[in-house]
Amino acid sequence: MIDKRKAKLNMKWQWTKFIIVLVLYLAFLLWVKSWLGLIVVPFIYDAYISKKINWQWWKDTEGPIKFVMSWVDAIIFALVAVYFINLFFFQNYVIPSSSLEKSLLRGDYLFVSKMSYGPRIPQTPLTMPLTQHTLPIFNTKSYIEWPQWDYRRVKGFGKVELNDIVVFNYPAGDSVMMSEKYQAQDYYQTCYMYGIQNVESEKPVDSLSLQEQWDFYQKVMAVGAQVVKDNPGEFGVLDSRPTDRRENYVKRCVGLPGQKLQIKDKIVYLDDKKNKEPDNVQYTYWVNWKQPISEALCEELDITQEDLFSAGANHYMPMTHHAAEVLSQHKELVDSVPVVTDADNVDQGKVYPVNANHHWTRDNYGPVIIPAKGQTIKLTLENIAVYDRPIRVYEKNQLEVKGGKIYINGEQTDKYTFKMDYYWMMGDNRHNSLDSRYWGFVPEDHVVGKPIFIWLSINPDQMGKKYRWHRLFNLVDNIK
């Protein structure tokens, strides 16, 4: 049967197709620098030329087998194609939260380019296409943890640049809690929260030596971890996820490798120079309504139902500078619209790193040096908590602090040379964004890609005019 089918083929055309496919495949292997893929070449040759394997044997059958296998063949081809495209070229991402409003909105569907920064070779290659970490309906892992490959990124069109909007894997998502109450809850923040409630320092923390402060926070985290472990009914199962299977986040890069970053009175400074704020940056203002705001004014100031609900519940509402200015002029609606400050809403102790006593807040933070690949940073008891997680978790070293000295992999040291580039990511909705101020640096191996344009936008708060047609095909690079 195979010989008869082969005899009917135009072999010149078959050889042409084979050569085109082979050249494209070899170019792909050269790009990803993986010559292991050469084992596929004989199968490509057989599919076009030798025809020793009857790849579509089911076409010679009749009845249900032919019908079922034709669908199986189409589905498998589609899954493989989607897996390949998502892995190396682009994928879809939908904005789930308001952390980037008014730049990117909840319900915006983004075309995310993997080519912009170079796609990663999969670290967890055996995964179901179109899923991140969980199979819908079955609620089980959508990937097999073995094999795990080392991080490697192939050449792309460029690198992450300052103020780029970037999609990346959630850095603190390596350990999350899964239960009815907690869905992918941050394990480390939870341990700190319950630990600080159950551990008392013999002296005020400010009066402790730096070594005593380190030991205190290590105990806080250990006690918190024990609380989580002892209460599986509340906290559920602790799930550890590989880097490329962690939740996808999208934020703006406001700090590059090697830069010194500091936030002073809400403004980001890089190497002591003020960084340009996004055009649509938002902060939280205190709003006490005298009467309801009109729908027309809401539309003019781009105030959403979610914003109004927030203001109605506790008077706090995120707004742009322009919206706050205009609203403050409507004295029939409000007396004044003051911006919320650290004095109004202090969050020190919740920001990164939680195992330190820096008195930093979301509006006044740092300074910190963002590590660059090959950069050697001097380590002290003052800054070791900042670099603890990159050194220990992201770059897989043992780190201890004892007797006032720092030990990495059992050797005393006062410096460390970083193996990866790191970035500082923040949302444009500055007072309503879970970002680097709360979980620290984003390593280069967590970077997924760059959003190029909005291909669909659906307003989740509206039943009627759900589609935001004016946002379709807007370029993300134009959102500054």
Secondary structure as UniProt FT lines:
FT   HELIX           2..7
FT   HELIX           11..32
FT   HELIX           35..40
FT   HELIX           41..45
FT   HELIX           46..50
FT   TURN            55..56
FT   HELIX           57..60
FT   HELIX           64..88
FT   STRAND          90..94
FT   TURN            99..103
FT   TURN            106..107
FT   STRAND          108..113
FT   TURN            115..117
FT   TURN            129..130
FT   STRAND          134..135
FT   TURN            136..139
FT   STRAND          140..141
FT   TURN            162..163
FT   STRAND          165..169
FT   HELIX           171..174
FT   STRAND          175..178
FT   STRAND          183..186
FT   HELIX           187..198
FT   HELIX           205..207
FT   HELIX           210..230
FT   HELIX           232..235
FT   STRAND          237..240
FT   HELIX           243..245
FT   STRAND          248..255
FT   TURN            257..258
FT   STRAND          260..264
FT   TURN            265..266
FT   STRAND          267..270
FT   TURN            271..272
FT   STRAND          273..274
FT   TURN            279..280
FT   STRAND          282..286
FT   HELIX           295..301
FT   HELIX           305..314
FT   STRAND          316..320
FT   HELIX           321..328
FT   TURN            331..333
FT   TURN            342..344
FT   TURN            348..350
FT   TURN            354..355
FT   STRAND          365..369
FT   TURN            373..374
FT   STRAND          376..378
FT   TURN            381..383
FT   HELIX           384..389
FT   HELIX           390..394
FT   STRAND          399..402
FT   TURN            403..404
FT   STRAND          405..408
FT   TURN            409..410
FT   STRAND          411..412
FT   STRAND          415..417
FT   STRAND          422..426
FT   TURN            430..431
FT   HELIX           436..439
FT   STRAND          442..443
FT   HELIX           444..446
FT   STRAND          447..458
FT   TURN            460..461
FT   HELIX           469..471
FT   TURN            472..473
FT   HELIX           476..478
//
